[in-house]
């Protein structure tokens, strides 16, 4: 799983590619937390996800 996480004002955008499963979801969670998700809208792009 690869994720590109950016913050634009009050919105966090994450473009996710690859497999998102119980192993990789913790990595995504940490990336979102480090972007500062408190009081933000989150826009998740799953176009590149092969498996959930």
C-alpha positions as protocol buffer text, in pm:
chain_id: "A"
residue {
  index: 1
  type: UNK
  ca { x: 0 y: 0 z: 0 }
}
residue {
  index: 2
  type: UNK
  ca { x: 120 y: 347 z: -86 }
}
residue {
  index: 3
  type: UNK
  ca { x: -58 y: 663 z: 15 }
}
residue {
  index: 4
  type: UNK
  ca { x: 4 y: 1024 z: -78 }
}
residue {
  index: 5
  type: UNK
  ca { x: -138 y: 1237 z: 203 }
}
residue {
  index: 6
  type: UNK
  ca { x: -166 y: 1614 z: 169 }
}
residue {
  index: 7
  type: UNK
  ca { x: -337 y: 1881 z: 374 }
}
residue {
  index: 8
  type: UNK
  ca { x: -510 y: 2170 z: 205 }
}
residue {
  index: 9
  type: UNK
  ca { x: -653 y: 2404 z: 465 }
}
residue {
  index: 10
  type: UNK
  ca { x: -922 y: 2212 z: 652 }
}
residue {
  index: 11
  type: UNK
  ca { x: -915 y: 1912 z: 416 }
}
residue {
  index: 12
  type: UNK
  ca { x: -681 y: 1616 z: 417 }
}
residue {
  index: 13
  type: UNK
  ca { x: -654 y: 1431 z: 86 }
}
residue {
  index: 14
  type: UNK
  ca { x: -518 y: 1077 z: 63 }
}
residue {
  index: 15
  type: UNK
  ca { x: -462 y: 898 z: -269 }
}
residue {
  index: 16
  type: UNK
  ca { x: -421 y: 529 z: -190 }
}
residue {
  index: 17
  type: UNK
  ca { x: -268 y: 266 z: -422 }
}
residue {
  index: 18
  type: UNK
  ca { x: -217 y: -107 z: -387 }
}
residue {
  index: 19
  type: UNK
  ca { x: -371 y: -332 z: -124 }
}
residue {
  index: 20
  type: UNK
  ca { x: -547 y: -196 z: 183 }
}
residue {
  index: 21
  type: UNK
  ca { x: -586 y: -473 z: 440 }
}
residue {
  index: 22
  type: UNK
  ca { x: -543 y: -543 z: 811 }
}
residue {
  index: 23
  type: UNK
  ca { x: -164 y: -520 z: 778 }
}
residue {
  index: 24
  type: UNK
  ca { x: -143 y: -197 z: 576 }
}
residue {
  index: 25
  type: UNK
  ca { x: -435 y: -15 z: 739 }
}
residue {
  index: 26
  type: UNK
  ca { x: -220 y: 67 z: 1044 }
}
residue {
  index: 27
  type: UNK
  ca { x: 32 y: 239 z: 815 }
}
residue {
  index: 28
  type: UNK
  ca { x: -245 y: 446 z: 653 }
}
residue {
  index: 29
  type: UNK
  ca { x: -382 y: 535 z: 995 }
}
residue {
  index: 30
  type: UNK
  ca { x: -40 y: 663 z: 1107 }
}
residue {
  index: 31
  type: UNK
  ca { x: 2 y: 870 z: 790 }
}
residue {
  index: 32
  type: UNK
  ca { x: -338 y: 1031 z: 841 }
}
residue {
  index: 33
  type: UNK
  ca { x: -267 y: 1101 z: 1208 }
}
residue {
  index: 34
  type: UNK
  ca { x: 67 y: 1262 z: 1126 }
}
residue {
  index: 35
  type: UNK
  ca { x: -110 y: 1494 z: 881 }
}
residue {
  index: 36
  type: UNK
  ca { x: -322 y: 1626 z: 1171 }
}
residue {
  index: 37
  type: UNK
  ca { x: -671 y: 1488 z: 1107 }
}
residue {
  index: 38
  type: UNK
  ca { x: -833 y: 1660 z: 1406 }
}
residue {
  index: 39
  type: UNK
  ca { x: -1120 y: 1888 z: 1296 }
}
residue {
  index: 40
  type: UNK
  ca { x: -1054 y: 1825 z: 925 }
}
residue {
  index: 41
  type: UNK
  ca { x: -1252 y: 1680 z: 639 }
}
residue {
  index: 42
  type: UNK
  ca { x: -1090 y: 1371 z: 490 }
}
residue {
  index: 43
  type: UNK
  ca { x: -1105 y: 1301 z: 116 }
}
residue {
  index: 44
  type: UNK
  ca { x: -997 y: 942 z: 37 }
}
residue {
  index: 45
  type: UNK
  ca { x: -919 y: 848 z: -322 }
}
residue {
  index: 46
  type: UNK
  ca { x: -945 y: 469 z: -367 }
}
residue {
  index: 47
  type: UNK
  ca { x: -905 y: 466 z: -747 }
}
residue {
  index: 48
  type: UNK
  ca { x: -564 y: 296 z: -727 }
}
residue {
  index: 49
  type: UNK
  ca { x: -667 y: 39 z: -465 }
}
residue {
  index: 50
  type: UNK
  ca { x: -656 y: -319 z: -595 }
}
residue {
  index: 51
  type: UNK
  ca { x: -793 y: -487 z: -282 }
}
residue {
  index: 52
  type: UNK
  ca { x: -972 y: -383 z: 36 }
}
